[in-house]
Amino acid sequence: MRHVRAASAVTLALAITAAATGCGGGSTGTGSNESPKTLTYWASNQGPSIEADKEILTPELKKFEKETGIKVKLEVVPWADLLNRILAATASGQGPDVLNIGNTWSASLQATGALLPWDEKSFEEIGGRDRFVDSAVASAGKEGEPPAAVPLYSLAYALYYNKKMFAEAGIEKPPATWDELVAAGQKISKGDKWGLGAEGGNLSNNIHQVFVLGQQHGADFFDQDGKATFTSDGAVAAVKQYVDFMAKDKIIAPGNAEYAQNQSLTDFAKGKTAMVLWQAAASTFAAQGMKPDEWGAAPVPVPSGTPGTGKQVNSMVAGINIAVFKNTKNLDGAKKFVKFMTSDAQQKHLNKTYGAIPPVKAAQADAAFGAPDLKVLRDTLATSAAPLPQVPNESQFETAVGTAVKELWADAAAGRPVTEESVRARLEKAQQTMQQ
Amino acid sequence: MTATATSPEAGTPATGGTSRGTGGARRRLPRIPDRIRRGGLPYLLLLPAVLLELLIHIVPMVIGIVMSFRQLTQFFINNWGAAPWTGLDNYRIAVDFDAPIGEALLHSFLVTCVFTFFSVGFAWLLGTAAAILLQESFRGRGILRAVFLVPYALPVYAAVITWAFMFQRDNGLINHVLHDQLGITDEPSFWLIGDNSIYTLIIVSVWKGWPFAFLMLMAGLQNIPRELYEAASIDGAGIWQQIRRITLPSLRPVNQVLVLVLFLWTFNDFNTPYVLFGKSAPESADLISIHIYQSSFVTWNFGTGSAMSVLLLLFLLLVTAVYLFLTSRGRKGSDV
């Protein structure tokens, strides 16, 4: 009996020691070339399904294997799981060699120190930093530090409008300013037809929209030191302007307050709403049975009517980046793979397939990206898009402010007043939950 | 293994006793010294279970507790042993009810209490009613029993996402019936945002939880001798008196376990709110499990999230201990 008790005590002690040493967790070392013949790649789900992604990527990976002799093990990870998977991989040190990240996570993931920094030398190995559009590189990490990833697919927001509904309401051209948008929306919003669609329950979408409006009001949501400034006058005005499209201007249907699964795109495709602010929506509209000539795309409105920089910013830089786990066992191979994926040929092919814009300048020139709607996205990216705040707690920002906007939508939908005070109060609460 | 399987009431010590008593066992286990065989065998048999328990529950729990004393954010998850030791800071933040993080935690705790009370209450009532009604034999009873268990058998995600569709304001079935067909509400209501969300959550949770109550209570009812009812009805007891005097007291041991299990499951429920509302629930339905998930995995404050989890664990342990103490005392009282 005493022996057994002693044995179990020893086991317990061992387990606790294991746990304690487990606390050491992960690995901070830099990569090696121990297994130069294989790579593991986590691709984000870009296409209509995981299977579609596998079908699209597999032949390309075979091409890479033929060129370099390196076999790539592909895993397509759904968006909902990707960030948690990356966090788990970071904590355990058992991650893939190469992976896709959402570009808004760049600074957050950069702060973990798990991703390989892309300094000038590393960039040279894949053809140089100049090959990429500036705004896309700016969305790959904190300013002044080597980016944590390399841009792979770029996206931007545009204003999509229903040509027939516009014609019926006697509107000749898509609105270029917000006043014109509200006026157009009010002409259309009658009965069960509405002017504008929104995705109130989708936190990221809320953030993308209020970030752009914030830029137009001269607000950044973070100061130079990375401290949250959610309650600045500009931020309050931006959030209020967005929610007021429903609360005051009445051009968004109240039901949009709970939308989170792209229902606003379905409404648009069904002719229930005349406008949506979205990134690369063409393939979704087609999938919902809308013909390409039934809709048009225009730049997202700006106060002056002419998009540009500063207060004329009309989109966030959306997109997917490709990153290398620092402790990869095949550092050279990983870099070669990034070079392959960002080569002109691959950029043209993959971005075309996914309906995105190549962040590589040379590939952008391809005729495939000259369609009217893609041209709008391309010009937006090149001249009037800004990356979301590249701060380590970007993820917290999305949740805190995205939720505040979601709650304000709920107020607007229920007919409760949305005032400057109520907006400020929600943002104040969001700011207080940000721990540094 | 066989002994336990055939007679579940025979515990491990009894199994040990059997092997000690038979000559066959002695022949099969020649090398184990007498001393261990006499006193240690039961413990030896328990060892695999203990080891697994350690690996699956105790070790992660210990790690979680260690994490709750560290300032573990995205800056340290790559090497989380290096996260600065902060002592009780995370706990202080969690229970500082005047500051936003503590206030939000308290709010979600209270919401969870209300949610649990109504969910468990209704699930139990429905389960009891259904179990009693299906005691009598009638045509189609088997089918009804099977149908009643469907919510319990369905994958949670598929079931709850279906509810989420039904509760949509513009295209959902619920508003279609309440507003379009019956005209009960003046306007289509919101069920997935705003103040109604807590009702949505309770409805789905009850739907999901009551079949388990039904199953347990049905099993419990099978153990009540029919003679009791026959005797009672001869003595002139009506159906309500039979339920009150025979059924409920006989089900007491089942109910004691059932209510505790339902309470623990409901209080910790993560799937239902997550599938209904996503990673950020409306204020009125901000359950503590989602709240802790958000603190840990969405805002990447693993330290504070761990502290909140430990507090939740302590609370549930306390409630369970008090509950077990009270109910076991009650049982002794009724036995006397």
Interface residues (C-beta under 8 A of the other chain):
Chain A: M1 H3 V4 A7 S8 T11 L12 A15 I16 A18 A19 A20 G22 C23 G24 G25 G26 S27 T28 N84 L87 T90 A91 G93 S108 L109 A111 T112 G113 A114 G200 G201 L203 A253 P254 G255 A257 E258 A260 P392 N393 S395 Q396 T399 A400 G402 T403 K406 E407 W409 A410 A413 A414 K429 Q432 T433 Q435
Chain B: I36 G39 G40 Y43 L44 L47 V50 L51 L54 L55 I58 V59 V62 I63 V66 T73 Q74 F75 I77 N78 N79 W80 G81 I93 A99 P100 I101 A104 Q168 R169 D170 P188 F190 L192 I193 G194 D195 G278 K279 S280 P282 E283 Q294 F297 V298 T299 W300 N301 T304
